[in-house]
Amino acid sequence: MKWYEPNVGYASSAEEPNAFGYQQSLGLVTLESHENRTILTWDIHFNAENDDVIKMNIAVFEQSLNHDIAQNLIKIFGGRVLENYIEKKN
């Protein structure tokens, strides 16, 4: 954990080396109050040793965030997924 503030968010990074092949990773989760609702934003940034590792991690994130994690949060708190955005920079 690199940063944490209650009801605002947290930032973390993975130890290197790790099982996912991340290099220079940063995960950032923020909470924002908006019209009596809360918007949770989860950003993950990382480098990896090659394109195969990047593609594998993108597929895992899409599956886990959109189906597993998002659906569990929706069951508990209600709401919906507003946006899913992935960008691979060269």
Backbone as XML, in Angstrom:
<?xml version="1.0"?>
<chain id="A" units="angstrom">
  <residue number="1" name="MET">
    <atom name="N" x="0.856" y="-1.169" z="0.000"/>
    <atom name="CA" x="0.000" y="0.000" z="0.000"/>
    <atom name="C" x="0.897" y="1.226" z="0.000"/>
  </residue>
  <residue number="2" name="LYS">
    <atom name="N" x="0.713" y="2.072" z="-0.986"/>
    <atom name="CA" x="1.521" y="3.285" z="-1.107"/>
    <atom name="C" x="0.818" y="4.504" z="-0.511"/>
  </residue>
  <residue number="3" name="TRP">
    <atom name="N" x="-0.527" y="4.504" z="-0.606"/>
    <atom name="CA" x="-1.318" y="5.625" z="-0.106"/>
    <atom name="C" x="-2.697" y="5.103" z="0.256"/>
  </residue>
  <residue number="4" name="TYR">
    <atom name="N" x="-3.271" y="5.622" z="1.340"/>
    <atom name="CA" x="-4.625" y="5.266" z="1.745"/>
    <atom name="C" x="-5.245" y="6.439" z="2.480"/>
  </residue>
  <residue number="5" name="GLU">
    <atom name="N" x="-6.462" y="6.764" z="2.113"/>
    <atom name="CA" x="-7.233" y="7.767" z="2.832"/>
    <atom name="C" x="-8.663" y="7.257" z="2.929"/>
  </residue>
  <residue number="6" name="PRO">
    <atom name="N" x="-9.192" y="7.076" z="4.160"/>
    <atom name="CA" x="-10.549" y="6.537" z="4.321"/>
    <atom name="C" x="-11.580" y="7.315" z="3.509"/>
  </residue>
  <residue number="7" name="ASN">
    <atom name="N" x="-12.460" y="6.590" z="2.861"/>
    <atom name="CA" x="-13.550" y="7.146" z="2.053"/>
    <atom name="C" x="-13.082" y="7.971" z="0.855"/>
  </residue>
  <residue number="8" name="VAL">
    <atom name="N" x="-11.796" y="7.879" z="0.526"/>
    <atom name="CA" x="-11.262" y="8.580" z="-0.644"/>
    <atom name="C" x="-10.625" y="7.589" z="-1.601"/>
  </residue>
  <residue number="9" name="GLY">
    <atom name="N" x="-9.763" y="6.706" z="-1.083"/>
    <atom name="CA" x="-9.158" y="5.712" z="-1.951"/>
    <atom name="C" x="-7.824" y="5.208" z="-1.459"/>
  </residue>
  <residue number="10" name="TYR">
    <atom name="N" x="-7.181" y="4.417" z="-2.319"/>
    <atom name="CA" x="-5.858" y="3.904" z="-1.994"/>
    <atom name="C" x="-5.070" y="3.638" z="-3.271"/>
  </residue>
  <residue number="11" name="ALA">
    <atom name="N" x="-3.761" y="3.572" z="-3.113"/>
    <atom name="CA" x="-2.853" y="3.240" z="-4.214"/>
    <atom name="C" x="-1.939" y="2.124" z="-3.734"/>
  </residue>
  <residue number="12" name="SER">
    <atom name="N" x="-1.653" y="1.190" z="-4.637"/>
    <atom name="CA" x="-0.769" y="0.081" z="-4.288"/>
    <atom name="C" x="0.076" y="-0.299" z="-5.496"/>
  </residue>
  <residue number="13" name="SER">
    <atom name="N" x="1.141" y="-1.024" z="-5.229"/>
    <atom name="CA" x="1.971" y="-1.535" z="-6.319"/>
    <atom name="C" x="2.393" y="-2.957" z="-5.968"/>
  </residue>
  <residue number="14" name="ALA">
    <atom name="N" x="2.700" y="-3.736" z="-6.993"/>
    <atom name="CA" x="3.092" y="-5.136" z="-6.799"/>
    <atom name="C" x="4.591" y="-5.225" z="-6.560"/>
  </residue>
  <residue number="15" name="GLU">
    <atom name="N" x="4.973" y="-6.119" z="-5.663"/>
    <atom name="CA" x="6.390" y="-6.405" z="-5.466"/>
    <atom name="C" x="6.941" y="-7.019" z="-6.746"/>
  </residue>
  <residue number="16" name="GLU">
    <atom name="N" x="8.185" y="-6.796" z="-7.021"/>
    <atom name="CA" x="8.820" y="-7.401" z="-8.199"/>
    <atom name="C" x="9.926" y="-8.333" z="-7.749"/>
  </residue>
  <residue number="17" name="PRO">
    <atom name="N" x="10.101" y="-9.466" z="-8.388"/>
    <atom name="CA" x="9.260" y="-10.051" z="-9.429"/>
    <atom name="C" x="7.960" y="-10.585" z="-8.830"/>
  </residue>
  <residue number="18" name="ASN">
    <atom name="N" x="6.941" y="-10.782" z="-9.676"/>
    <atom name="CA" x="5.665" y="-11.294" z="-9.212"/>
    <atom name="C" x="5.106" y="-12.286" z="-10.230"/>
  </residue>
  <residue number="19" name="ALA">
    <atom name="N" x="4.089" y="-13.029" z="-9.820"/>
    <atom name="CA" x="3.517" y="-14.094" z="-10.655"/>
    <atom name="C" x="2.843" y="-13.567" z="-11.916"/>
  </residue>
  <residue number="20" name="PHE">
    <atom name="N" x="2.464" y="-12.284" z="-11.925"/>
    <atom name="CA" x="1.748" y="-11.710" z="-13.063"/>
    <atom name="C" x="2.684" y="-11.111" z="-14.112"/>
  </residue>
  <residue number="21" name="GLY">
    <atom name="N" x="3.956" y="-10.979" z="-13.790"/>
    <atom name="CA" x="4.897" y="-10.397" z="-14.726"/>
    <atom name="C" x="4.857" y="-8.877" z="-14.781"/>
  </residue>
  <residue number="22" name="TYR">
    <atom name="N" x="4.218" y="-8.251" z="-13.765"/>
    <atom name="CA" x="4.152" y="-6.783" z="-13.734"/>
    <atom name="C" x="5.518" y="-6.186" z="-13.466"/>
  </residue>
  <residue number="23" name="GLN">
    <atom name="N" x="5.750" y="-5.073" z="-14.100"/>
    <atom name="CA" x="6.898" y="-4.237" z="-13.801"/>
    <atom name="C" x="6.377" y="-2.822" z="-13.641"/>
  </residue>
  <residue number="24" name="GLN">
    <atom name="N" x="6.853" y="-2.115" z="-12.657"/>
    <atom name="CA" x="6.452" y="-0.728" z="-12.418"/>
    <atom name="C" x="4.927" y="-0.592" z="-12.377"/>
  </residue>
  <residue number="25" name="SER">
    <atom name="N" x="4.279" y="-1.364" z="-11.538"/>
    <atom name="CA" x="2.812" y="-1.357" z="-11.497"/>
    <atom name="C" x="2.280" y="-0.343" z="-10.482"/>
  </residue>
  <residue number="26" name="LEU">
    <atom name="N" x="1.088" y="0.131" z="-10.747"/>
    <atom name="CA" x="0.384" y="1.022" z="-9.839"/>
    <atom name="C" x="-1.108" y="0.747" z="-9.972"/>
  </residue>
  <residue number="27" name="GLY">
    <atom name="N" x="-1.746" y="0.438" z="-8.868"/>
    <atom name="CA" x="-3.197" y="0.288" z="-8.825"/>
    <atom name="C" x="-3.761" y="1.438" z="-8.010"/>
  </residue>
  <residue number="28" name="LEU">
    <atom name="N" x="-4.800" y="2.078" z="-8.511"/>
    <atom name="CA" x="-5.395" y="3.225" z="-7.837"/>
    <atom name="C" x="-6.908" y="3.040" z="-7.792"/>
  </residue>
  <residue number="29" name="VAL">
    <atom name="N" x="-7.455" y="3.000" z="-6.578"/>
    <atom name="CA" x="-8.895" y="2.901" z="-6.377"/>
    <atom name="C" x="-9.338" y="4.189" z="-5.696"/>
  </residue>
  <residue number="30" name="THR">
    <atom name="N" x="-10.334" y="4.861" z="-6.303"/>
    <atom name="CA" x="-10.849" y="6.095" z="-5.709"/>
    <atom name="C" x="-12.362" y="6.019" z="-5.567"/>
  </residue>
  <residue number="31" name="LEU">
    <atom name="N" x="-12.869" y="6.726" z="-4.585"/>
    <atom name="CA" x="-14.307" y="6.844" z="-4.340"/>
    <atom name="C" x="-14.688" y="8.308" z="-4.480"/>
  </residue>
  <residue number="32" name="GLU">
    <atom name="N" x="-15.773" y="8.544" z="-5.195"/>
    <atom name="CA" x="-16.234" y="9.913" z="-5.417"/>
    <atom name="C" x="-17.734" y="9.976" z="-5.166"/>
  </residue>
  <residue number="33" name="SER">
    <atom name="N" x="-18.152" y="10.887" z="-4.300"/>
    <atom name="CA" x="-19.568" y="11.090" z="-4.051"/>
    <atom name="C" x="-20.160" y="11.893" z="-5.208"/>
  </residue>
  <residue number="34" name="HIS">
    <atom name="N" x="-21.296" y="11.382" z="-5.734"/>
    <atom name="CA" x="-21.918" y="12.045" z="-6.887"/>
    <atom name="C" x="-23.424" y="11.839" z="-6.819"/>
  </residue>
  <residue number="35" name="GLU">
    <atom name="N" x="-24.182" y="12.914" z="-6.580"/>
    <atom name="CA" x="-25.647" y="12.871" z="-6.550"/>
    <atom name="C" x="-26.172" y="11.732" z="-5.673"/>
  </residue>
  <residue number="36" name="ASN">
    <atom name="N" x="-25.762" y="11.723" z="-4.408"/>
    <atom name="CA" x="-26.187" y="10.724" z="-3.415"/>
    <atom name="C" x="-25.772" y="9.304" z="-3.785"/>
  </residue>
  <residue number="37" name="ARG">
    <atom name="N" x="-24.763" y="9.163" z="-4.611"/>
    <atom name="CA" x="-24.224" y="7.860" z="-4.996"/>
    <atom name="C" x="-22.715" y="7.928" z="-4.879"/>
  </residue>
  <residue number="38" name="THR">
    <atom name="N" x="-22.101" y="6.781" z="-4.974"/>
    <atom name="CA" x="-20.648" y="6.715" z="-4.932"/>
    <atom name="C" x="-20.132" y="6.097" z="-6.215"/>
  </residue>
  <residue number="39" name="ILE">
    <atom name="N" x="-19.160" y="6.752" z="-6.829"/>
    <atom name="CA" x="-18.505" y="6.218" z="-8.013"/>
    <atom name="C" x="-17.156" y="5.651" z="-7.584"/>
  </residue>
  <residue number="40" name="LEU">
    <atom name="N" x="-16.965" y="4.377" z="-7.830"/>
    <atom name="CA" x="-15.704" y="3.708" z="-7.560"/>
    <atom name="C" x="-14.947" y="3.610" z="-8.876"/>
  </residue>
  <residue number="41" name="THR">
    <atom name="N" x="-13.734" y="4.102" z="-8.888"/>
    <atom name="CA" x="-12.887" y="4.032" z="-10.077"/>
    <atom name="C" x="-11.655" y="3.203" z="-9.727"/>
  </residue>
  <residue number="42" name="TRP">
    <atom name="N" x="-11.330" y="2.239" z="-10.598"/>
    <atom name="CA" x="-10.177" y="1.377" z="-10.367"/>
    <atom name="C" x="-9.277" y="1.468" z="-11.600"/>
  </residue>
  <residue number="43" name="ASP">
    <atom name="N" x="-8.131" y="2.098" z="-11.432"/>
    <atom name="CA" x="-7.146" y="2.231" z="-12.508"/>
    <atom name="C" x="-5.960" y="1.331" z="-12.203"/>
  </residue>
  <residue number="44" name="ILE">
    <atom name="N" x="-5.506" y="0.614" z="-13.210"/>
    <atom name="CA" x="-4.334" y="-0.237" z="-13.061"/>
    <atom name="C" x="-3.378" y="0.085" z="-14.204"/>
  </residue>
  <residue number="45" name="HIS">
    <atom name="N" x="-2.162" y="0.417" z="-13.847"/>
    <atom name="CA" x="-1.125" y="0.749" z="-14.817"/>
    <atom name="C" x="0.053" y="-0.181" z="-14.563"/>
  </residue>
  <residue number="46" name="PHE">
    <atom name="N" x="0.610" y="-0.745" z="-15.628"/>
    <atom name="CA" x="1.779" y="-1.604" z="-15.447"/>
    <atom name="C" x="2.541" y="-1.753" z="-16.754"/>
  </residue>
  <residue number="47" name="ASN">
    <atom name="N" x="3.789" y="-2.086" z="-16.630"/>
    <atom name="CA" x="4.631" y="-2.504" z="-17.744"/>
    <atom name="C" x="4.835" y="-3.999" z="-17.587"/>
  </residue>
  <residue number="48" name="ALA">
    <atom name="N" x="5.222" y="-4.664" z="-18.672"/>
    <atom name="CA" x="5.497" y="-6.094" z="-18.618"/>
    <atom name="C" x="6.604" y="-6.415" z="-19.596"/>
  </residue>
  <residue number="49" name="GLU">
    <atom name="N" x="7.174" y="-7.599" z="-19.434"/>
    <atom name="CA" x="8.337" y="-7.970" z="-20.241"/>
    <atom name="C" x="8.041" y="-8.178" z="-21.719"/>
  </residue>
  <residue number="50" name="ASN">
    <atom name="N" x="6.767" y="-8.511" z="-22.073"/>
    <atom name="CA" x="6.451" y="-8.699" z="-23.491"/>
    <atom name="C" x="4.939" y="-8.568" z="-23.725"/>
  </residue>
  <residue number="51" name="ASP">
    <atom name="N" x="4.546" y="-8.537" z="-24.990"/>
    <atom name="CA" x="3.137" y="-8.363" z="-25.351"/>
    <atom name="C" x="2.251" y="-9.503" z="-24.873"/>
  </residue>
  <residue number="52" name="ASP">
    <atom name="N" x="2.772" y="-10.729" z="-24.844"/>
    <atom name="CA" x="1.959" y="-11.861" z="-24.380"/>
    <atom name="C" x="1.545" y="-11.684" z="-22.923"/>
  </residue>
  <residue number="53" name="VAL">
    <atom name="N" x="2.460" y="-11.202" z="-22.094"/>
    <atom name="CA" x="2.144" y="-10.964" z="-20.681"/>
    <atom name="C" x="1.106" y="-9.851" z="-20.570"/>
  </residue>
  <residue number="54" name="ILE">
    <atom name="N" x="1.243" y="-8.817" z="-21.369"/>
    <atom name="CA" x="0.272" y="-7.714" z="-21.344"/>
    <atom name="C" x="-1.109" y="-8.215" z="-21.763"/>
  </residue>
  <residue number="55" name="LYS">
    <atom name="N" x="-1.191" y="-8.948" z="-22.879"/>
    <atom name="CA" x="-2.484" y="-9.462" z="-23.355"/>
    <atom name="C" x="-3.129" y="-10.390" z="-22.335"/>
  </residue>
  <residue number="56" name="MET">
    <atom name="N" x="-2.348" y="-11.255" z="-21.705"/>
    <atom name="CA" x="-2.886" y="-12.176" z="-20.700"/>
    <atom name="C" x="-3.460" y="-11.392" z="-19.522"/>
  </residue>
  <residue number="57" name="ASN">
    <atom name="N" x="-2.733" y="-10.393" z="-19.048"/>
    <atom name="CA" x="-3.213" y="-9.602" z="-17.915"/>
    <atom name="C" x="-4.437" y="-8.786" z="-18.268"/>
  </residue>
  <residue number="58" name="ILE">
    <atom name="N" x="-4.501" y="-8.242" z="-19.473"/>
    <atom name="CA" x="-5.692" y="-7.501" z="-19.890"/>
    <atom name="C" x="-6.908" y="-8.416" z="-19.887"/>
  </residue>
  <residue number="59" name="ALA">
    <atom name="N" x="-6.762" y="-9.627" z="-20.414"/>
    <atom name="CA" x="-7.880" y="-10.579" z="-20.438"/>
    <atom name="C" x="-8.319" y="-10.945" z="-19.023"/>
  </residue>
  <residue number="60" name="VAL">
    <atom name="N" x="-7.365" y="-11.154" z="-18.131"/>
    <atom name="CA" x="-7.695" y="-11.496" z="-16.739"/>
    <atom name="C" x="-8.403" y="-10.334" z="-16.061"/>
  </residue>
  <residue number="61" name="PHE">
    <atom name="N" x="-7.912" y="-9.102" z="-16.269"/>
    <atom name="CA" x="-8.570" y="-7.936" z="-15.674"/>
    <atom name="C" x="-9.988" y="-7.767" z="-16.201"/>
  </residue>
  <residue number="62" name="GLU">
    <atom name="N" x="-10.177" y="-7.905" z="-17.499"/>
    <atom name="CA" x="-11.526" y="-7.777" z="-18.073"/>
    <atom name="C" x="-12.477" y="-8.780" z="-17.438"/>
  </residue>
  <residue number="63" name="GLN">
    <atom name="N" x="-12.053" y="-10.029" z="-17.324"/>
    <atom name="CA" x="-12.893" y="-11.075" z="-16.741"/>
    <atom name="C" x="-13.172" y="-10.782" z="-15.266"/>
  </residue>
  <residue number="64" name="SER">
    <atom name="N" x="-12.131" y="-10.554" z="-14.501"/>
    <atom name="CA" x="-12.324" y="-10.401" z="-13.056"/>
    <atom name="C" x="-13.038" y="-9.108" z="-12.700"/>
  </residue>
  <residue number="65" name="LEU">
    <atom name="N" x="-12.694" y="-8.008" z="-13.345"/>
    <atom name="CA" x="-13.321" y="-6.741" z="-12.989"/>
    <atom name="C" x="-14.766" y="-6.659" z="-13.466"/>
  </residue>
  <residue number="66" name="ASN">
    <atom name="N" x="-15.033" y="-7.065" z="-14.689"/>
    <atom name="CA" x="-16.383" y="-6.929" z="-15.236"/>
    <atom name="C" x="-17.345" y="-7.999" z="-14.749"/>
  </residue>
  <residue number="67" name="HIS">
    <atom name="N" x="-16.844" y="-9.154" z="-14.444"/>
    <atom name="CA" x="-17.750" y="-10.233" z="-14.081"/>
    <atom name="C" x="-17.676" y="-10.571" z="-12.593"/>
  </residue>
  <residue number="68" name="ASP">
    <atom name="N" x="-16.519" y="-10.896" z="-12.117"/>
    <atom name="CA" x="-16.416" y="-11.343" z="-10.733"/>
    <atom name="C" x="-16.509" y="-10.196" z="-9.734"/>
  </residue>
  <residue number="69" name="ILE">
    <atom name="N" x="-15.553" y="-9.297" z="-9.760"/>
    <atom name="CA" x="-15.495" y="-8.218" z="-8.771"/>
    <atom name="C" x="-16.684" y="-7.276" z="-8.925"/>
  </residue>
  <residue number="70" name="ALA">
    <atom name="N" x="-16.946" y="-6.804" z="-10.135"/>
    <atom name="CA" x="-18.053" y="-5.863" z="-10.346"/>
    <atom name="C" x="-19.383" y="-6.475" z="-9.933"/>
  </residue>
  <residue number="71" name="GLN">
    <atom name="N" x="-19.632" y="-7.700" z="-10.321"/>
    <atom name="CA" x="-20.918" y="-8.321" z="-9.991"/>
    <atom name="C" x="-21.080" y="-8.535" z="-8.491"/>
  </residue>
  <residue number="72" name="ASN">
    <atom name="N" x="-20.003" y="-8.873" z="-7.800"/>
    <atom name="CA" x="-20.086" y="-9.012" z="-6.335"/>
    <atom name="C" x="-20.361" y="-7.669" z="-5.671"/>
  </residue>
  <residue number="73" name="LEU">
    <atom name="N" x="-19.717" y="-6.606" z="-6.137"/>
    <atom name="CA" x="-19.989" y="-5.283" z="-5.581"/>
    <atom name="C" x="-21.419" y="-4.831" z="-5.878"/>
  </residue>
  <residue number="74" name="ILE">
    <atom name="N" x="-21.899" y="-5.106" z="-7.076"/>
    <atom name="CA" x="-23.271" y="-4.744" z="-7.448"/>
    <atom name="C" x="-24.277" y="-5.508" z="-6.591"/>
  </residue>
  <residue number="75" name="LYS">
    <atom name="N" x="-24.029" y="-6.795" z="-6.338"/>
    <atom name="CA" x="-24.922" y="-7.579" z="-5.464"/>
    <atom name="C" x="-24.998" y="-6.988" z="-4.071"/>
  </residue>
  <residue number="76" name="ILE">
    <atom name="N" x="-23.860" y="-6.558" z="-3.545"/>
    <atom name="CA" x="-23.811" y="-6.039" z="-2.178"/>
    <atom name="C" x="-24.358" y="-4.618" z="-2.089"/>
  </residue>
  <residue number="77" name="PHE">
    <atom name="N" x="-23.934" y="-3.744" z="-3.008"/>
    <atom name="CA" x="-24.236" y="-2.321" z="-2.887"/>
    <atom name="C" x="-25.219" y="-1.787" z="-3.918"/>
  </residue>
  <residue number="78" name="GLY">
    <atom name="N" x="-25.525" y="-2.574" z="-4.945"/>
    <atom name="CA" x="-26.347" y="-2.066" z="-6.039"/>
    <atom name="C" x="-25.479" y="-1.311" z="-7.018"/>
  </residue>
  <residue number="79" name="GLY">
    <atom name="N" x="-26.080" y="-0.746" z="-8.018"/>
    <atom name="CA" x="-25.342" y="0.050" z="-8.987"/>
    <atom name="C" x="-25.117" y="-0.691" z="-10.286"/>
  </residue>
  <residue number="80" name="ARG">
    <atom name="N" x="-24.142" y="-0.209" z="-11.049"/>
    <atom name="CA" x="-23.852" y="-0.793" z="-12.355"/>
    <atom name="C" x="-22.459" y="-0.376" z="-12.795"/>
  </residue>
  <residue number="81" name="VAL">
    <atom name="N" x="-21.941" y="-1.062" z="-13.789"/>
    <atom name="CA" x="-20.667" y="-0.690" z="-14.393"/>
    <atom name="C" x="-20.939" y="0.456" z="-15.358"/>
  </residue>
  <residue number="82" name="LEU">
    <atom name="N" x="-20.240" y="1.566" z="-15.184"/>
    <atom name="CA" x="-20.442" y="2.724" z="-16.044"/>
    <atom name="C" x="-19.547" y="2.694" z="-17.270"/>
  </residue>
  <residue number="83" name="GLU">
    <atom name="N" x="-18.321" y="2.225" z="-17.109"/>
    <atom name="CA" x="-17.373" y="2.285" z="-18.215"/>
    <atom name="C" x="-16.270" y="1.255" z="-17.993"/>
  </residue>
  <residue number="84" name="ASN">
    <atom name="N" x="-15.772" y="0.735" z="-19.098"/>
    <atom name="CA" x="-14.624" y="-0.154" z="-19.087"/>
    <atom name="C" x="-13.692" y="0.352" z="-20.178"/>
  </residue>
  <residue number="85" name="TYR">
    <atom name="N" x="-12.492" y="0.714" z="-19.803"/>
    <atom name="CA" x="-11.579" y="1.299" z="-20.780"/>
    <atom name="C" x="-10.207" y="0.653" z="-20.632"/>
  </residue>
  <residue number="86" name="ILE">
    <atom name="N" x="-9.647" y="0.208" z="-21.736"/>
    <atom name="CA" x="-8.312" y="-0.375" z="-21.745"/>
    <atom name="C" x="-7.514" y="0.297" z="-22.841"/>
  </residue>
  <residue number="87" name="GLU">
    <atom name="N" x="-6.311" y="0.699" z="-22.509"/>
    <atom name="CA" x="-5.429" y="1.300" z="-23.489"/>
    <atom name="C" x="-4.041" y="0.686" z="-23.346"/>
  </residue>
  <residue number="88" name="LYS">
    <atom name="N" x="-3.510" y="0.219" z="-24.443"/>
    <atom name="CA" x="-2.158" y="-0.307" z="-24.454"/>
    <atom name="C" x="-1.292" y="0.723" z="-25.164"/>
  </residue>
  <residue number="89" name="LYS">
    <atom name="N" x="-0.306" y="1.244" z="-24.447"/>
    <atom name="CA" x="0.618" y="2.221" z="-25.032"/>
    <atom name="C" x="1.904" y="1.503" z="-25.430"/>
  </residue>
  <residue number="90" name="ASN">
    <atom name="N" x="2.443" y="1.896" z="-26.533"/>
    <atom name="CA" x="3.711" y="1.302" z="-26.991"/>
    <atom name="C" x="4.896" y="2.010" z="-26.399"/>
  </residue>
</chain>
